[in-house]
Amino acid sequence: MNFLGENLRVTLGILLEVWWPTLVGLAALALLVVATNDRPPKAVRILCGAAGGAILLAGLVIVFRALLG
């Protein structure tokens, strides 16, 4: 037995099942923060903004589809 429980795969699966919306939201937020910063080159800001927006929208769609049935 380790500090995460008997079966590490099940424990991590449950952890990711519960926390994946938060992790996806944080990843999208981090990309959007990079996109709004003036220091990176314009191409990096555009790519980070597009990726952050896409991740955020995809995460919201998945969450609302799960909640609304």
Buried (B, 14 or more C-beta within 10 A) or exposed (E): EEEEEEEEEEBEEEEEEEEEBEEBBEBBEEBBEBBEEEEEEEEEBEBBBEBBBEBBEEBBEEBEEEEEE
